[in-house]
Amino acid sequence: MASVSCVLLLAGCARASRQDSLRDTRLQYTPQVNKVDVVVLEHRPFSHETIANGHLTASRRSPVSFRGAGVISEISVSNGQWVSEGTVMARLEDTDKRMSLESSRLVLDKAELDLYTDLAGLGYPARDTMSVPKDILAVAKMRSGYTGAQISLRQAQLELDATVLRAPFSGKVADLAYKSHNATGSDPFCTLVDDRSYDVEFNVFESELPYISKGKTVRVSPFSRNAESRTGTISSVNPTIDSNGQILVKASVKGDSGLMDGMNVRVTAESTDADMLVVPKSAVVIRDNLEVLFRYSMGHAEWVYVHTLAANSGEYAVEANSERSAHLAAGDTVIVSGNLNLADGSTVSLRQ
């Protein structure tokens, strides 16, 4: 009997110990309280951003070629060099052109003598064409070959002038591949690029057209790291929509050392909408594949379904999702951080 009593006593002690342990565990447990940051919702202007990829083209860019074929005798420029309008860039061998010009002058001189001889035979004073009637003078010039000789001289002068290649406008020399003594071919001698200003072309979707119009300001940023943005102005909006539902937009931006012809850039067009409910992007999370935010109320998080109406780099313009019977108004306190793991009714406290 004594042994049975000992066993029962030990079992009772073990049971009491387990109950004490469970009681201690319950005493140590406290509900999880999420630390959150909040903002008070208000109606205010919302800056809508339309972001697109664009392509820079110098406002003036043109291939430059000799007007005739020949062998290059002199090159006066190099790639990257700035040249002013009219600057001599290169010359062709011109010996034959100079000889043709001199020959044409001699032919004209001979024709002029024949002209004066014909007029003298008609009784007009020597070398005096002012007293000759216009119709008689015209016939005499044709008969003597004077008119044809004048045309040949002008043609010879043009051909000689064509051996000199001048810059048609001010700009930088690019794509120069020819060398002295090379024969000119079908390829341009070089490309001239006036990079003091650029055109940037980009596409926007049809839904973004209300935020795009001629004269509005855009920001143009190269994709290179830490590149600064430049301010430009929309110069044209194409009045048609392509098969992808996009519209071609062109803007102009002032050139500088950080931009290059052909560069890919990011274009940001901004437009302001008034009187919208605006929250930081961090306030909106996804639950059940729908957009929600959490309203703070007396230490708890209330789940509110919303629609995001517009977005920029840091904010959303939102409205309550009426299909889910949600309500949202100015003056509501909205949780903007610590909300990733919240559920409807979660206990929260404000960060100090």
VENDACOR-V143494 format. One record per residue. N is the residue number from 1. PHI is phi in whole degrees, -180 to 180 (* if undefined). OMEGA is omega as a letter, one per 40 degrees, with the letter a starting at -180 (NA if undefined). Layout:
BEGIN
N_PHI_OMEGA + N_PHI_OMEGA
END
This chain:
BEGIN
1_*_a + 2_-65_a + 3_-68_i + 4_-64_a + 5_-63_i + 6_-66_a + 7_-63_a + 8_-63_i + 9_-65_i + 10_-65_i + 11_-63_i + 12_-65_i + 13_-66_i + 14_-65_i + 15_-63_i + 16_-64_i + 17_-66_i + 18_-65_i + 19_-65_i + 20_-64_a + 21_-66_i + 22_-63_i + 23_-64_i + 24_-65_i + 25_-64_i + 26_-65_a + 27_-69_a + 28_-79_a + 29_-75_i + 30_-131_a + 31_-59_i + 32_-70_i + 33_-117_a + 34_-87_i + 35_-82_a + 36_-136_i + 37_-110_a + 38_-136_i + 39_-135_i + 40_-92_a + 41_-70_i + 42_-148_i + 43_-80_i + 44_-159_i + 45_-62_i + 46_-117_i + 47_-89_i + 48_-82_i + 49_-115_i + 50_-106_a + 51_-113_a + 52_-145_i + 53_-91_a + 54_-128_a + 55_-134_a + 56_-86_i + 57_-134_i + 58_-57_a + 59_-61_i + 60_-126_a + 61_-150_a + 62_-153_i + 63_-70_a + 64_-121_a + 65_-134_i + 66_-68_i + 67_-79_i + 68_-141_i + 69_-86_i + 70_169_i + 71_-108_a + 72_-73_i + 73_-102_a + 74_-155_i + 75_-123_a + 76_-108_a + 77_-132_i + 78_-142_a + 79_-59_i + 80_89_a + 81_-79_i + 82_-85_i + 83_-127_i + 84_-89_i + 85_-55_i + 86_91_i + 87_-64_i + 88_-72_a + 89_-100_a + 90_-164_i + 91_-135_i + 92_-101_i + 93_-56_a + 94_-128_a + 95_-58_a + 96_-66_i + 97_-69_i + 98_-67_i + 99_-65_i + 100_-64_i + 101_-65_i + 102_-65_i + 103_-63_i + 104_-66_i + 105_-65_i + 106_-64_i + 107_-63_i + 108_-66_i + 109_-61_i + 110_-63_i + 111_-65_i + 112_-66_i + 113_-63_i + 114_-65_i + 115_-63_a + 116_-65_i + 117_-65_i + 118_-64_a + 119_-67_i + 120_-64_i + 121_-66_i + 122_-90_i + 123_93_i + 124_-93_a + 125_-57_i + 126_-63_i + 127_58_i + 128_-115_a + 129_-97_a + 130_-70_a + 131_-89_a + 132_-88_i + 133_-55_a + 134_-60_a + 135_-69_i + 136_-69_i + 137_-65_a + 138_-64_i + 139_-66_a + 140_-64_i + 141_-66_i + 142_-69_a + 143_-64_a + 144_-81_a + 145_84_a + 146_-65_a + 147_-61_i + 148_-63_i + 149_-67_i + 150_-63_i + 151_-64_i + 152_-64_i + 153_-67_i + 154_-63_i + 155_-64_i + 156_-64_i + 157_-67_i + 158_-62_a + 159_-67_i + 160_-69_i + 161_-61_a + 162_-70_i + 163_-79_i + 164_-109_a + 165_-100_a + 166_-113_i + 167_-68_a + 168_-73_i + 169_-157_a + 170_-78_i + 171_175_i + 172_-98_i + 173_-79_i + 174_-140_i + 175_60_i + 176_-81_a + 177_-121_a + 178_-73_i + 179_-129_i + 180_-57_i + 181_77_i + 182_-75_i + 183_-84_i + 184_-70_i + 185_-128_a + 186_-79_a + 187_-75_i + 188_-61_i + 189_-63_i + 190_-164_i + 191_-117_i + 192_-107_a + 193_-123_i + 194_-93_a + 195_-97_i + 196_-72_i + 197_-151_a + 198_-129_i + 199_-102_i + 200_-121_a + 201_-105_i + 202_-150_a + 203_-113_i + 204_-125_i + 205_-79_a + 206_-56_a + 207_-67_a + 208_-93_a + 209_-58_i + 210_-58_a + 211_-98_a + 212_-121_i + 213_-159_a + 214_-60_i + 215_96_a + 216_-75_a + 217_-85_i + 218_-129_i + 219_-109_a + 220_-117_a + 221_-130_i + 222_-63_a + 223_-80_a + 224_-63_a + 225_-64_i + 226_61_i + 227_-73_i + 228_-84_i + 229_-86_i + 230_-118_i + 231_-94_i + 232_-131_a + 233_-133_i + 234_-66_a + 235_-102_i + 236_-160_i + 237_-128_a + 238_-63_a + 239_-83_i + 240_-129_i + 241_-111_a + 242_-81_a + 243_-67_i + 244_-95_a + 245_73_a + 246_-116_a + 247_-123_a + 248_-82_a + 249_-123_i + 250_-124_i + 251_-129_i + 252_-114_a + 253_-142_a + 254_-70_a + 255_-79_i + 256_-155_a + 257_-68_a + 258_-89_a + 259_-114_i + 260_-140_i + 261_-59_a + 262_90_a + 263_-71_i + 264_-87_a + 265_-138_i + 266_-100_a + 267_-115_i + 268_-122_i + 269_-108_a + 270_-113_i + 271_-147_a + 272_-106_i + 273_-106_a + 274_-90_i + 275_57_i + 276_-129_i + 277_-82_a + 278_-120_i + 279_-133_i + 280_-62_a + 281_-59_a + 282_-65_a + 283_-75_a + 284_-98_i + 285_-128_a + 286_-107_i + 287_-136_a + 288_54_a + 289_63_i + 290_-126_i + 291_-83_i + 292_-139_i + 293_-133_a + 294_-114_i + 295_-96_i + 296_-86_i + 297_-148_i + 298_51_i + 299_84_a + 300_-131_i + 301_-102_i + 302_-105_a + 303_-78_a + 304_-128_i + 305_-74_a + 306_-137_i + 307_-114_i + 308_-90_a + 309_-86_a + 310_-160_a + 311_-142_i + 312_-130_a + 313_-65_a + 314_-132_a + 315_-139_i + 316_-119_i + 317_-95_a + 318_-126_i + 319_-145_i + 320_-67_i + 321_-82_a + 322_-66_i + 323_-66_i + 324_-105_i + 325_57_a + 326_-85_i + 327_-132_i + 328_-151_a + 329_-150_i + 330_-59_a + 331_100_i + 332_-66_i + 333_-96_a + 334_-112_i + 335_-79_a + 336_-119_i + 337_-151_a + 338_73_a + 339_-104_a + 340_-66_a + 341_-111_a + 342_-77_i + 343_-125_i + 344_-61_a + 345_90_i + 346_-59_i + 347_-80_a + 348_-136_i + 349_-135_a + 350_-82_i + 351_-67_i + 352_-90_NA
END
